[in-house]
Amino acid sequence: MFLWISRRNEQGSMAITVSVAFIATALSAALMTTVWRDIRVSRRSGDAANALQVADAGLNDAVKSLSTAGGVVGACPGYPTLPGFERTDTIAGGTYTYCAARDQDSIGRPVWHIDATGVDATGVKRRLRSDAVSTPMFPNAINVLATGSFSSGFSVDSYKDEVARCTGKGKIGTNSPETFSFGNQGNNSSENCRNTPNGNWPHPPDGCVAYSRDGTKGFNANAIGNGQCPPSNTTKESPELPFRVVNQVSRYDIGGSGNFECTTPTLQAGKHYLYTSVTLGVGCGFPVNGPFPSMTEPTVIYTTTLTIAGGQGNSSGGNANLINPPPNSATVCGPTHTSSLANPHYCPGWAGALKIIVMGGDVTFSGNHSKFWGVIDAPASAVSWSGGGGSQYEIWGAMVAQSVSGAVQAKWHYDENLGQLVSGAFYARNWREEPLK
């Protein structure tokens, strides 16, 4: 008998090995395909992000160029009837091209429409559009960059002309709403045009605006309500109010240094004054027969410190203690000047004809029971009221200040026409991406 013994051998191992290798290769190939696809997608996403940043750089470049820009009608295909200009430049290996067309808003302020395309180093393109809006110098009656403290008896309203004397746009704006406070406490001590003896409008201003970079800042709860900011007209906006301090003067006609005190009607129309210290007192203004300045050709006073020096004691009449009063002229004040309902204290545009730029020092309203017409641009200055009798000032105009304190019994009337005055700077609004052409 023979005994057959089966022995294991390596027959079939090669087939298994080849099968495993084939499967592994297939899996590797599939994995590599997925990896390369993901890399391409990731790379494409990165390229697209780069192209968007390049286009955004083009928008920023356009906005910075607008203060000195001119234009040729038809330069931008999208706006064939508007003057514009085109520019191409490179940044970080990419290239942007933009076209900017000049338009205007409803009150004549410049608005630029910008269309920018960015191309990254690999050729990926993105397109952005935006409107560049001119920065108003005086968007509100009072514009405070930092602390604002307003005491009892302070009020703000607005007017359009000598007849329309209560337009509801007497607002206060600030970059630091968390520091704002009012002292009225709902006791009807505000005396603006919307207030009545029964206190139907128990708020010092017509409205309050909180400015911040992204428009999220708001007023503290204790600054809203009776005697404070009106709840129905307290808003948040962006961007922040611009901080623009003048340190150098390119042109002046009168002065150069020293002190200047004005108490007579001897100011000169359209001239630029430069002094270290300026005091404008009762009686200061322009000759009764002119010539008179205007908002488009104002008299400008540059100074380090400013004092508005009012009278002393009670005002005995509507025309007492006047500082730069408007002329009795329909040519200056417009067609409403001859109306039987006209109040010549509300001469439209007259406040903007005297522009005072304060270069870092304090602004003080001294004395009391006085009336002042003018605009004050003092973004690095502390503004305060002093003097006896409660500093009962009445002011027609607008102001930019670093801080305001002690505004006791002051009535501020904002001339809506001052909204036409712009600083020359622009900021972008309505930023959006659009499909490529």
Secondary structure, 3 states (H helix, E strand, C coil): CCCCCCCCCCCCHHHHHHHHHHHHHHHHHHHHHHHHHHHHHHHHHHHHHHHHHHHHHHHHHHHHHHHHCCCEECCCCCCCCCEEEEEEEEECCEEEEEEEEEEECCCCCEEEEEEEEEECCCCCEEEEEEEEEEEECCCCCEEECCCEEECCCCEEEEECCCCCCCCCCCEEEECCHHHCEECCCCCCCCCCCCCCCCCCCCCCCCEEEEECCCCCCCCCHHHECCCCECHHHEEEECCCCCCCCCCCCCCCCEECCCEEEECCCCCCCCCEEEEEEEEEECCCCCCCCCCCCCCCCCEEEEEEEEEEECCCCCCCCCCCCEECCCCCCHHHHCHHHHCCCCCHHHCCCCHHHEEEEECCCCEEEECCCCEEEEEEEEEEEEEEECCCCCCCCEEEEEEEEEEEECCCCCEEEEEHHHHHCEEEEEEEEEEEECCCC
